[in-house]
Amino acid sequence: MHAHKMVFGRYDFANFFCFGSYAACSVAVPVVLVSLAQDLNFPLAEGGKGAGGALQLGRSIPMVVAMLFCGFAAGRFGKLRSLGAAMLFMSIGILCAAWSPGYLPLFAAIAVAGLGEGVVEGLATPVIQDLHQDEPGRYINFTHSFWSVGVVGTVLAAGALLSAGVSWRWILTGCSLFALVPAFMYLLPSKKYGAERHQKLSFGTVFGHAVDVMGLKRFWLFFAAMFLAGGGEFCLTFWVASFIQLDYGADAWMGGLGTAFFAGGMIVGRMGSGMLVRQSRLLQLILLCSVIGTVLGLFPPFLSSVWILFVLLFFLGIVTGPFWPSIQSYCVDRLKDSDSTMIYILLSCAGVPGCGFFACMMGVVGDSWGLRDSFYLVPFCYGGLGLLLLLDAWLHRSKRLPSA
């Protein structure tokens, strides 16, 4: 049986802009990192890779803090209002980062943006689930592809602007202004959105949902898989542009182009799986992408041609794209008696630290042994998440780990 035609409404388009602007604010700093680090006196070529990677860790920690509390915000104010306010917070943080006079103010500004990004990460996917409860995995994959659309647009534009002599500060300013578009789309009132017509949930109710989910042994396998999924994805998203500039002697445009090839592959992977892969096939999709991604991830340290690297990054993007949204939707399917919004939030609380931890680790390994060797963290992440999903399937079939 073929998948049904996908139908989109007003808040689907708000979600598209949300993911696009969220991506722009997230990847703008990595794309301009070489120029930014030079201006703020921690040059990457002279031992500053660890400080550069720590910026992502500094963003991830407040994101997790915000995610831990966004369930309470959604219960009190509704998901749409919370998302709109979060986009405003993210915009302000990136604007402050754009005009930071030094590393510490930059770090603090990115942390402020991270608070808003954490709410977006925690609540945007549950909104998709609310809108499309028949086959949410398809819509989640498709909507998440706009993260990659935002990445492609941002890295290409930023690379071109940097090569043309435009300051990185104006690039970050532009990203902050873009985030205002979905902010107002969420905040404008509507009588049609069913997810907002609910009774206000108390602190105790929301906390009870979290405790129920965390009490399931099976949940922690998905939690660990999300940690690795975030790590593998952001190792490539955060470091590819700098790697191309430093190891291949290329300019900012080529660095951005490399990230665009990876993100372009993610668009294909997420949109393709959203349109073609039924909800019942999510596990097979994740396992297939894990195997292919592990094999492909072994090759970047050995390549001498930047163009061959670009092709490899594109195919890595295809298999990387479905991981994050598919693991989340598959987990919700398997834990049917638990609150889906809380599952999405808690799984994001694993994925985001994975992004920060492994991006920071790549910087540390890069300072010690070179960025080429640090790319082995990617197949480690992809192979590990595949093994965790296989373990879950085996335990479930052998009745050793029930769903609830």
C-alpha positions as CSV (number, residue, x, y, z in Angstrom):
1,M,0.0,0.0,0.0
2,H,1.3,3.4,-1.0
3,A,1.6,6.2,1.6
4,H,-1.2,8.7,1.6
5,K,-0.8,12.2,0.1
6,M,0.6,14.7,2.7
7,V,-1.6,17.7,3.5
8,F,-0.2,20.9,5.1
9,G,-1.8,23.8,6.9
10,R,-0.9,27.2,8.4
11,Y,1.1,25.8,11.4
12,D,2.9,23.4,9.2
13,F,4.3,26.4,7.3
14,A,5.1,28.0,10.7
15,N,7.0,24.9,11.6
16,F,8.9,25.0,8.3
17,F,10.1,28.6,9.0
18,C,10.8,27.6,12.6
19,F,13.2,24.8,11.7
20,G,14.8,26.9,9.0
21,S,15.5,29.8,11.2
22,Y,16.5,27.5,14.1
23,A,19.1,25.9,11.8
24,A,20.3,29.3,10.6
25,C,21.0,30.5,14.1
26,S,22.6,27.2,15.0
27,V,25.0,26.8,12.1
28,A,25.9,30.4,11.5
29,V,28.5,30.4,14.2
30,P,30.3,27.2,13.0
31,V,30.3,28.6,9.4
32,V,31.9,31.9,10.4
33,L,34.0,30.3,13.2
34,V,37.4,30.8,11.5
35,S,36.8,34.5,10.9
36,L,35.1,35.0,14.3
37,A,37.9,33.2,16.2
38,Q,40.5,35.3,14.5
39,D,38.7,38.6,15.4
40,L,38.1,37.5,19.0
41,N,41.6,36.2,19.6
42,F,41.3,32.4,19.8
43,P,42.5,31.5,16.2
44,L,41.7,27.9,15.4
45,A,44.9,27.2,13.6
46,E,46.9,28.1,16.7
47,G,45.3,25.8,19.3
48,G,41.8,27.4,19.5
49,K,39.8,24.4,18.3
50,G,38.9,23.4,21.8
51,A,37.6,26.9,22.6
52,G,35.6,26.8,19.3
53,G,34.1,23.4,20.2
54,A,33.3,24.6,23.7
55,L,30.9,27.2,22.1
56,Q,28.6,24.4,21.1
57,L,28.8,22.8,24.5
58,G,28.0,26.2,26.0
59,R,24.9,26.3,23.8
60,S,23.8,22.8,24.6
61,I,23.8,23.1,28.4
62,P,21.2,25.9,28.5
63,M,19.2,24.1,25.8
64,V,18.9,21.1,28.0
65,V,17.8,23.4,31.0
66,A,15.2,25.0,28.8
67,M,13.9,21.6,27.5
68,L,13.5,20.3,31.1
69,F,11.1,23.2,31.8
70,C,9.4,23.7,28.4
71,G,6.9,21.0,29.2
72,F,5.7,23.1,32.1
73,A,5.6,26.2,29.9
74,A,3.5,24.3,27.3
75,G,1.1,23.1,30.0
76,R,0.7,26.6,31.3
77,F,0.7,28.8,28.2
78,G,0.3,26.3,25.3
79,K,2.9,25.1,22.8
80,L,2.4,27.9,20.3
81,R,2.9,30.8,22.7
82,S,5.9,29.0,24.2
83,L,7.4,28.5,20.7
84,G,6.8,32.1,19.7
85,A,8.5,33.4,22.9
86,A,11.4,31.0,22.4
87,M,12.0,32.2,18.8
88,L,12.2,35.8,20.2
89,F,14.7,34.7,22.8
90,M,16.8,32.9,20.2
91,S,16.8,36.0,18.0
92,I,17.9,38.3,20.8
93,G,20.7,35.9,21.8
94,I,22.1,35.6,18.3
95,L,21.9,39.4,17.8
96,C,24.0,39.8,21.0
97,A,26.5,37.2,19.8
98,A,26.8,39.2,16.5
99,W,28.1,42.2,18.4
100,S,30.1,40.6,21.2
101,P,33.4,42.2,21.9
102,G,35.2,39.1,23.1
103,Y,35.0,35.3,23.7
104,L,33.3,35.4,27.1
105,P,30.4,37.7,26.0
106,L,30.1,35.6,22.9
107,F,29.8,32.5,25.0
108,A,27.2,34.1,27.2
109,A,25.2,35.4,24.2
110,I,25.1,31.9,22.6
111,A,24.0,30.5,25.9
112,V,21.1,33.0,25.9
113,A,20.2,31.8,22.4
114,G,20.4,28.3,23.6
115,L,17.6,28.8,26.1
116,G,15.3,29.7,23.3
117,E,16.6,26.9,21.1
118,G,15.9,24.4,23.8
119,V,12.2,25.3,23.9
120,V,12.1,25.0,20.1
121,E,13.8,21.7,20.2
122,G,11.5,20.4,22.9
123,L,8.1,21.6,21.5
124,A,8.3,21.9,17.7
125,T,8.1,18.2,17.1
126,P,5.2,17.6,19.5
127,V,3.3,20.3,17.6
128,I,3.8,18.2,14.4
129,Q,2.6,15.1,16.3
130,D,-0.6,17.0,17.4
131,L,-1.3,18.2,13.8
132,H,-0.8,14.8,12.2
133,Q,-1.7,11.9,14.5
134,D,-2.4,9.4,11.8
135,E,1.2,9.0,10.5
136,P,3.3,11.5,12.5
137,G,6.7,9.9,11.5
138,R,6.2,11.0,7.9
139,Y,5.4,14.6,8.8
140,I,8.1,14.8,11.4
141,N,10.7,13.7,8.9
142,F,9.4,16.0,6.2
143,T,9.2,19.0,8.6
144,H,12.7,18.3,10.1
145,S,14.1,18.5,6.6
146,F,13.6,22.3,6.8
147,W,16.4,22.3,9.4
148,S,18.6,21.1,6.6
149,V,17.1,23.6,4.2
150,G,18.1,26.3,6.6
151,V,21.6,24.9,6.9
152,V,22.1,24.9,3.2
153,G,20.8,28.4,2.7
154,T,22.8,29.7,5.7
155,V,26.1,28.1,4.8
156,L,26.0,29.0,1.1
157,A,25.0,32.6,1.9
158,A,27.5,33.0,4.7
159,G,30.3,31.5,2.7
160,A,29.6,33.8,-0.2
161,L,29.3,36.8,2.0
162,L,32.5,36.1,3.9
163,S,34.4,35.6,0.6
164,A,33.0,38.9,-0.6
165,G,34.4,40.6,2.6
166,V,31.2,41.0,4.6
167,S,31.8,40.8,8.3
168,W,30.6,37.8,10.2
169,R,28.8,40.2,12.6
170,W,26.3,41.2,9.8
171,I,25.8,37.5,8.9
172,L,24.7,36.7,12.5
173,T,22.6,39.8,12.6
174,G,20.7,38.6,9.5
175,C,20.1,35.2,11.1
176,S,18.7,36.8,14.2
177,L,16.2,38.8,12.1
178,F,15.1,35.7,10.2
179,A,14.0,34.1,13.5
180,L,11.4,36.8,13.9
181,V,9.3,35.5,11.0
182,P,8.2,32.2,12.7
183,A,8.0,34.0,16.1
184,F,5.1,36.2,14.8
185,M,3.5,33.2,12.9
186,Y,3.2,31.3,16.2
187,L,2.1,34.3,18.3
188,L,-0.7,35.4,16.0
189,P,-3.9,34.0,17.4
190,S,-5.9,31.2,15.7
191,K,-9.1,29.3,16.6
192,K,-8.3,26.3,14.4
193,Y,-5.3,24.7,16.2
194,G,-6.6,21.8,18.3
195,A,-3.4,21.3,20.3
196,E,-4.0,24.7,22.1
197,R,-7.5,23.9,23.2
198,H,-6.7,22.1,26.4
199,Q,-6.9,22.5,30.1
200,K,-3.9,24.0,31.8
201,L,-1.6,21.3,33.2
202,S,-0.3,21.7,36.7
203,F,3.4,21.3,37.6
204,G,2.6,18.0,39.3
205,T,0.8,16.6,36.2
206,V,3.7,17.4,33.9
207,F,6.3,16.2,36.4
208,G,4.3,13.0,36.7
209,H,4.4,12.4,32.9
210,A,8.2,12.9,33.1
211,V,8.6,10.4,35.9
212,D,6.4,7.8,34.2
213,V,8.5,8.0,31.0
214,M,11.8,7.9,32.9
215,G,10.6,4.8,34.8
216,L,10.5,2.8,31.6
217,K,13.6,0.7,31.1
218,R,13.1,0.7,27.3
219,F,13.1,4.5,27.1
220,W,16.8,4.6,28.2
221,L,17.9,2.7,25.1
222,F,16.3,5.3,22.9
223,F,17.7,8.0,25.1
224,A,21.3,6.7,24.5
225,A,20.6,6.3,20.8
226,M,19.5,9.9,20.5
227,F,22.7,11.0,22.3
228,L,24.7,9.3,19.6
229,A,22.5,10.5,16.8
230,G,22.9,14.1,17.8
231,G,26.7,13.6,18.2
232,G,27.2,12.1,14.8
233,E,25.1,14.7,13.0
234,F,26.7,17.7,14.7
235,C,30.2,16.5,14.4
236,L,29.8,17.0,10.7
237,T,27.5,20.1,10.9
238,F,29.8,22.0,13.2
239,W,33.3,21.1,12.0
240,V,33.1,20.4,8.2
241,A,33.4,24.1,7.2
242,S,36.4,24.7,9.5
243,F,38.0,21.3,8.5
244,I,37.9,22.2,4.8
245,Q,39.4,25.6,5.4
246,L,42.2,24.4,7.7
247,D,43.1,21.0,6.2
248,Y,42.5,21.7,2.5
249,G,43.6,25.4,2.5
250,A,40.2,26.4,1.0
251,D,38.3,29.7,1.5
252,A,35.1,30.3,3.5
253,W,33.0,29.7,0.4
254,M,34.4,26.2,-0.1
255,G,33.9,25.5,3.6
256,G,30.3,26.6,3.4
257,L,29.8,24.5,0.3
258,G,31.0,21.4,2.1
259,T,28.5,21.9,4.8
260,A,25.9,22.6,2.2
261,F,26.6,19.2,0.5
262,F,26.1,17.4,3.8
263,A,22.9,19.4,4.6
264,G,21.6,18.9,1.1
265,G,21.9,15.1,1.6
266,M,20.0,15.5,4.9
267,I,17.2,17.3,2.9
268,V,17.0,14.3,0.6
269,G,17.1,11.8,3.4
270,R,14.4,13.5,5.5
271,M,12.0,14.5,2.7
272,G,12.5,11.2,1.0
273,S,11.8,9.2,4.1
274,G,8.9,11.4,4.9
275,M,7.2,10.9,1.6
276,L,8.1,7.2,1.0
277,V,8.7,5.4,4.3
278,R,5.6,4.3,6.2
279,Q,5.4,4.6,10.0
280,S,5.7,0.8,10.3
281,R,9.1,0.8,8.6
282,L,10.9,3.3,10.7
283,L,13.1,0.7,12.5
284,Q,14.3,-0.8,9.2
285,L,15.0,2.8,8.0
286,I,17.1,3.6,11.0
287,L,19.1,0.3,10.9
288,L,19.8,0.6,7.2
289,C,21.0,4.2,7.6
290,S,23.1,3.2,10.6
291,V,25.0,0.5,8.6
292,I,25.6,2.7,5.6
293,G,26.6,5.7,7.7
294,T,29.1,3.7,9.7
295,V,30.8,2.5,6.6
296,L,30.8,5.9,4.8
297,G,32.0,7.6,8.0
298,L,35.3,5.7,7.9
299,F,36.5,7.5,4.7
300,P,36.8,11.3,5.4
301,P,40.2,11.0,7.1
302,F,41.8,9.4,4.0
303,L,40.5,11.7,1.3
304,S,42.9,14.2,-0.4
305,S,40.4,15.6,-2.9
306,V,37.9,18.1,-1.5
307,W,35.4,17.4,-4.3
308,I,35.4,13.7,-3.5
309,L,34.8,14.8,0.1
310,F,31.8,16.8,-1.0
311,V,30.3,13.8,-2.7
312,L,30.9,11.7,0.4
313,L,29.3,14.3,2.6
314,F,26.2,14.4,0.5
315,F,25.7,10.6,0.9
316,L,26.5,10.9,4.6
317,G,23.8,13.5,4.8
318,I,21.2,11.2,3.2
319,V,21.7,8.5,5.8
320,T,22.1,11.0,8.7
321,G,18.9,12.9,8.0
322,P,16.3,10.3,9.2
323,F,18.1,9.5,12.5
324,W,16.8,12.3,14.8
325,P,13.1,12.5,13.8
326,S,12.8,8.7,13.1
327,I,14.2,7.6,16.5
328,Q,11.8,10.0,18.3
329,S,8.7,8.9,16.4
330,Y,9.6,5.2,16.6
331,C,10.1,5.6,20.4
332,V,6.6,7.3,20.7
333,D,5.1,4.3,18.8
334,R,6.7,1.8,21.1
335,L,5.8,3.6,24.3
336,K,2.1,4.2,23.4
337,D,0.8,4.5,26.9
338,S,3.2,7.4,27.8
339,D,2.8,11.1,27.1
340,S,4.2,11.7,23.6
341,T,5.1,15.4,24.3
342,M,7.2,14.4,27.3
343,I,8.9,11.6,25.3
344,Y,9.9,14.1,22.6
345,I,11.2,16.6,25.2
346,L,13.2,14.0,27.1
347,L,14.7,12.5,23.9
348,S,15.8,15.9,22.8
349,C,17.4,16.3,26.2
350,A,19.7,13.4,25.0
351,G,20.2,14.6,21.4
352,V,21.2,18.1,22.2
353,P,23.9,17.2,24.8
354,G,25.1,14.7,22.2
355,C,25.6,17.5,19.8
356,G,27.5,19.6,22.3
357,F,29.6,16.7,23.8
358,F,30.8,15.3,20.5
359,A,31.4,18.7,18.8
360,C,33.6,19.6,21.8
361,M,35.3,16.2,21.7
362,M,36.1,16.8,18.0
363,G,37.8,20.1,18.9
364,V,39.8,18.5,21.7
365,V,40.9,15.6,19.5
366,G,41.6,18.0,16.7
367,D,44.0,20.0,18.9
368,S,45.8,16.8,19.9
369,W,45.8,14.7,16.8
370,G,44.3,16.8,14.0
371,L,40.7,17.2,12.7
372,R,41.1,14.3,10.3
373,D,41.4,11.7,13.0
374,S,38.6,13.3,15.0
375,F,36.2,12.3,12.2
376,Y,36.3,8.7,13.5
377,L,33.8,9.9,16.1
378,V,31.1,9.9,13.4
379,P,31.1,6.1,12.6
380,F,31.4,5.4,16.3
381,C,28.1,7.3,16.9
382,Y,26.3,5.8,13.9
383,G,27.4,2.3,14.6
384,G,26.5,2.7,18.3
385,L,23.0,3.9,17.7
386,G,22.3,1.1,15.3
387,L,23.4,-1.5,17.9
388,L,21.2,0.1,20.5
389,L,18.1,-0.1,18.3
390,L,19.0,-3.7,17.5
391,L,19.3,-4.5,21.2
392,D,15.9,-3.0,21.9
393,A,14.3,-5.0,19.1
394,W,15.9,-8.2,20.4
395,L,15.0,-7.6,24.0
396,H,11.4,-6.9,23.0
397,R,11.0,-10.0,20.9
398,S,12.5,-12.1,23.6
399,K,10.1,-10.6,26.1
400,R,13.0,-9.4,28.3
401,L,12.2,-5.7,28.0
402,P,8.5,-4.9,27.8
403,S,7.2,-1.6,26.3
404,A,5.8,-0.4,29.6
